[in-house]
Amino acid sequence: LAEEHQAREAERIAAELAVIEAVHTEAFEQTRLMTEAREEHPCHACPRRKEHRDNLARVDLLDKERGVLSDILAREVDAEEARIRGVIRGIREVLHRFGYVHRGYATPKADMLADIFDNDGLILCELVDRGLLEPMAPEDLAEIFSWFSFDRDFRYSNGFTLSDQLVLFRRRLEDLEQAILGEERDNGLAISEGHNPTFYGAARAWCQGMSMADITRAIDLSEGDLVMTFNK
């Protein structure tokens, strides 16, 4: 039994050794061929071979970084396109709500809005369309539009007062602005800004003949700020 077992083990081991020998022979031949190819390669004797090898490794690294950045850029482009689609959809809903778009088509009101290049264009158009400006005198119109023209944001004293008509108008204006700003917020927009609540009186006084020096004594602003606002 021992002799039979030893004979079977010898046969098994011989078969395994034959396989290993064949693999070793093949590996040896591949090594020889690769060595010959390396020695015959033009770069084998190049004194800057290491530098070139490092450059190739750097190229591979940069390719990987470019791939990562390309993926990031693609995701950001998709996100920006989705944001823009959301903004356009929100604008369409707001314009539809106030009658500037009907069933996907622009209404006559949209022509007036297209000619006003201001963030508060929708508010200004609604003031005109609803006839809120019709009873106003020229100096009152200038006063109302000056509320939208002054865009400085800082504290200053103001000694002017508004007439009863303009006080009533401002209340209606605030109701209109709340409706428009609320509709924009509901659609994820922040376009309209509304009038400046602290700037009033100066434009009306100027239209009525008050000098710039007297105006600056009543309101704590420079002549430059006032002139820029009046020009606008």
Contacts in CASP RR format, 6 or more apart in sequence:
PFRMAT RR
TARGET T0000
AUTHOR 0000-0000-0000
METHOD contacts of the structure
MODEL  1
LAEEHQAREAERIAAELAVIEAVHTEAFEQTRLMTEAREEHPCHACPRRK
EHRDNLARVDLLDKERGVLSDILAREVDAEEARIRGVIRGIREVLHRFGY
VHRGYATPKADMLADIFDNDGLILCELVDRGLLEPMAPEDLAEIFSWFSF
DRDFRYSNGFTLSDQLVLFRRRLEDLEQAILGEERDNGLAISEGHNPTFY
GAARAWCQGMSMADITRAIDLSEGDLVMTFNK
38 44 0 8 1.000
43 49 0 8 1.000
43 52 0 8 1.000
46 52 0 8 1.000
86 188 0 8 1.000
87 189 0 8 1.000
89 187 0 8 1.000
90 187 0 8 1.000
90 188 0 8 1.000
90 189 0 8 1.000
91 187 0 8 1.000
91 189 0 8 1.000
91 191 0 8 1.000
92 101 0 8 1.000
92 104 0 8 1.000
93 183 0 8 1.000
93 187 0 8 1.000
94 122 0 8 1.000
94 180 0 8 1.000
94 183 0 8 1.000
94 184 0 8 1.000
94 187 0 8 1.000
94 189 0 8 1.000
95 101 0 8 1.000
95 110 0 8 1.000
95 113 0 8 1.000
96 102 0 8 1.000
96 104 0 8 1.000
97 183 0 8 1.000
98 109 0 8 1.000
98 122 0 8 1.000
98 126 0 8 1.000
98 180 0 8 1.000
98 183 0 8 1.000
99 107 0 8 1.000
99 109 0 8 1.000
100 106 0 8 1.000
100 107 0 8 1.000
100 109 0 8 1.000
100 110 0 8 1.000
100 113 0 8 1.000
100 122 0 8 1.000
100 125 0 8 1.000
101 107 0 8 1.000
101 110 0 8 1.000
109 125 0 8 1.000
109 129 0 8 1.000
112 125 0 8 1.000
112 128 0 8 1.000
112 129 0 8 1.000
113 121 0 8 1.000
113 122 0 8 1.000
113 125 0 8 1.000
116 124 0 8 1.000
116 125 0 8 1.000
118 124 0 8 1.000
118 148 0 8 1.000
119 191 0 8 1.000
119 192 0 8 1.000
119 193 0 8 1.000
120 148 0 8 1.000
120 192 0 8 1.000
120 193 0 8 1.000
120 194 0 8 1.000
120 195 0 8 1.000
121 192 0 8 1.000
122 180 0 8 1.000
122 191 0 8 1.000
122 192 0 8 1.000
123 148 0 8 1.000
123 173 0 8 1.000
123 176 0 8 1.000
123 177 0 8 1.000
123 180 0 8 1.000
123 192 0 8 1.000
123 194 0 8 1.000
123 195 0 8 1.000
124 145 0 8 1.000
124 148 0 8 1.000
126 176 0 8 1.000
126 180 0 8 1.000
127 133 0 8 1.000
127 144 0 8 1.000
127 173 0 8 1.000
127 176 0 8 1.000
130 176 0 8 1.000
132 169 0 8 1.000
132 172 0 8 1.000
132 173 0 8 1.000
132 176 0 8 1.000
133 141 0 8 1.000
133 144 0 8 1.000
135 165 0 8 1.000
136 144 0 8 1.000
136 165 0 8 1.000
136 169 0 8 1.000
138 207 0 8 1.000
139 203 0 8 1.000
139 204 0 8 1.000
139 207 0 8 1.000
139 208 0 8 1.000
140 163 0 8 1.000
140 165 0 8 1.000
140 166 0 8 1.000
140 169 0 8 1.000
140 204 0 8 1.000
142 203 0 8 1.000
142 204 0 8 1.000
142 206 0 8 1.000
142 207 0 8 1.000
143 166 0 8 1.000
143 200 0 8 1.000
143 201 0 8 1.000
143 203 0 8 1.000
143 204 0 8 1.000
143 207 0 8 1.000
144 166 0 8 1.000
144 169 0 8 1.000
144 173 0 8 1.000
145 203 0 8 1.000
146 199 0 8 1.000
146 200 0 8 1.000
146 201 0 8 1.000
146 202 0 8 1.000
146 203 0 8 1.000
146 204 0 8 1.000
146 229 0 8 1.000
146 230 0 8 1.000
147 195 0 8 1.000
147 196 0 8 1.000
147 197 0 8 1.000
147 199 0 8 1.000
147 200 0 8 1.000
148 194 0 8 1.000
148 195 0 8 1.000
148 196 0 8 1.000
149 229 0 8 1.000
149 230 0 8 1.000
149 232 0 8 1.000
150 196 0 8 1.000
150 199 0 8 1.000
150 225 0 8 1.000
150 229 0 8 1.000
151 196 0 8 1.000
152 221 0 8 1.000
152 225 0 8 1.000
156 198 0 8 1.000
156 219 0 8 1.000
156 220 0 8 1.000
156 221 0 8 1.000
157 219 0 8 1.000
157 220 0 8 1.000
158 198 0 8 1.000
158 199 0 8 1.000
158 200 0 8 1.000
158 201 0 8 1.000
158 218 0 8 1.000
158 219 0 8 1.000
158 220 0 8 1.000
159 218 0 8 1.000
159 219 0 8 1.000
160 200 0 8 1.000
160 201 0 8 1.000
160 202 0 8 1.000
160 204 0 8 1.000
160 205 0 8 1.000
160 218 0 8 1.000
160 219 0 8 1.000
161 201 0 8 1.000
162 170 0 8 1.000
162 200 0 8 1.000
162 201 0 8 1.000
166 200 0 8 1.000
166 204 0 8 1.000
170 195 0 8 1.000
173 195 0 8 1.000
177 192 0 8 1.000
177 194 0 8 1.000
177 195 0 8 1.000
180 192 0 8 1.000
181 192 0 8 1.000
181 194 0 8 1.000
184 190 0 8 1.000
184 191 0 8 1.000
184 192 0 8 1.000
199 229 0 8 1.000
201 219 0 8 1.000
202 215 0 8 1.000
202 218 0 8 1.000
202 219 0 8 1.000
202 221 0 8 1.000
202 226 0 8 1.000
202 229 0 8 1.000
203 229 0 8 1.000
203 230 0 8 1.000
205 214 0 8 1.000
205 215 0 8 1.000
205 218 0 8 1.000
206 212 0 8 1.000
206 215 0 8 1.000
206 226 0 8 1.000
206 230 0 8 1.000
212 223 0 8 1.000
212 226 0 8 1.000
212 227 0 8 1.000
215 226 0 8 1.000
216 222 0 8 1.000
216 223 0 8 1.000
216 226 0 8 1.000
219 226 0 8 1.000
END
